[in-house]
Amino acid sequence: MTVVGGGVVGLSIAWQAATTGRSVAVVDAEPGRGSSWAAAGMLAPAGEAHFGEDPLARLNVAAAARWPAFARDLEEASDSSVGYRADGTLLVAVDHADRQAVDDLLRYQLELGLDASRLTASECRHLEPLLTPGVSGGAEFRHDHQVDNRAVVRALLDACRAAGVVFVSDRVRGIVTRRGRIERVDLEGGGFRATVAVVLAAGAWSGTIAGVPSPSVPPVRPVRGLTLRLRAEGTTGTLARTVRGAVHGRHCYLVPRNDGSLVVGATSEEKGFDLSVPVGATAVLLADARELFPALDEYALVELATGLRPGSPDNAPIVGRASPEGLVVATGHYRNGFLLAPVTADAVVALLDGAPDVEAFRPFTPERFGPERAGPTPAEAGAR
């Protein structure tokens, strides 16, 4: 089988499939990079539960429960840590309007049965004393955890190699079929790879692969996200857990790492396949993070990174069989790529094993969008 795409989803699928004895190849020019490298690694079933996304919220809860075992297995297979932390997440609001928005969202999350609890301003400061004194209140999500995204993809690469996965440093130009079945994938660098099964896990580029019949083209679009990586200087204090902030109607997050560094992010921009670093968004993100966490002024800025999240029309993943025979789609994970990677891998392996469907992903099959759907064309995608 051939996995098109070497992000966290594609690598998780490849590793899990290889452990069942399959011959697996991953085609990607830079496996482990892209949006998976730029991500923050939050596992946030409550923090990412938004109005009108009830089925996705339920899937996210199941995905979070899968992560402890997945992390243990991956660490054993790779002989390296993935930085799994179960500290929980604190959501804080800055002004009164932010507090109202947080309270409204919290009511919805509690109606879904999510593990969330309302906190006063003093309770927020008790949990994180270095927060700005001006916070107006917030909520605690005890089951919203995190992993070190870059440690995870490095571990997946090692685990894949140990399991016999072959890496092809190229990109798939198109899928070629014969008599209704996949026969091979053609490569952009020339040549081809014979295969009877393809897992399309190319993230935001999943809709640009030639040879996929129009009704099966996943309707994904690129959504640019920016993350900043910072390092504490001297004896500067840090956070004990992930902090998500509502700041004057905007949102940001601060994710502390075991090495004392901090990942700051939360921008979402519809700019096509543009990976440039926007000055305005960077300035606003830093200002919001500093307002939440004044000690940030004593940190050093180490890196700015952008990635393209694969967004779908309903912000939910697209996972399931598609035409032609032998094609499985696994894309559209948008804000939840790391959270959903293990359960997506489980589902794809089950489909490859012949399961008629996977219950957890029944609301998220490719067929739900109907025949009038398409992702960007290769021309629209531009150079990668």
Secondary structure, 3 states (H helix, E strand, C coil): CEEECCCHHHHHHHHHHHCCCCCCEEECCCCCCHHHHHCCCEECCCCCCCCCCHHHHHHHHHHHHHHHHHHHHHHHHHCCCCCCECCCEEEEECCHHHHHHHHHHHHHHHHCCCCCEEECHHHHHHHCCCCCCCCCEEEEECCCEECCHHHHHHHHHHHHHHCCCEEECCCEEEEEEECCEEEEEEECCCCEEECCCEEECCHHHHHHCECCCHHHCCCCEEEEEEEEEEEECCCCCCCCCEEEEEECCEEEEEEECCCCEEEEECCCECCCCCCCCCHHHHHHHHHHHHHHCHHHHHEEEEEEEEEEEEECCCCCCEEEEECCECEEEEECCHHHHHHHHHHHHHHHHHHHCCCCCCHHHHHHCHHHHCCCCCCCCHHHHCCC
